[in-house]
Amino acid sequence: MESNNNNNTNYKTTLRIPTDAIKQLKHIAIDENKTLTQVIQEALDEYLANKEEREGEEL
């Protein structure tokens, strides 16, 4: 699995994602000429970055 971060280690796992969400993600991947893995990685990266920002605001 390819990652956009500087950490070269990856963790392979199985996720249960609703069919409708996978369909949307696949359409995004096609539209953006990316792999499904890249789209999901970007979504996770964005979620984590936003979470860090929200938690920083709470302090």
Residue pairs with C-beta under 8 A, 6 or more apart in sequence:
1 10
1 12
1 37
1 41
2 10
2 35
2 37
2 38
2 41
3 10
3 41
4 38
4 41
4 42
4 45
5 45
17 25
22 36
25 36
25 39
25 40
25 43
26 36
28 34
28 39
29 35
29 36
29 38
29 39
32 39
34 42
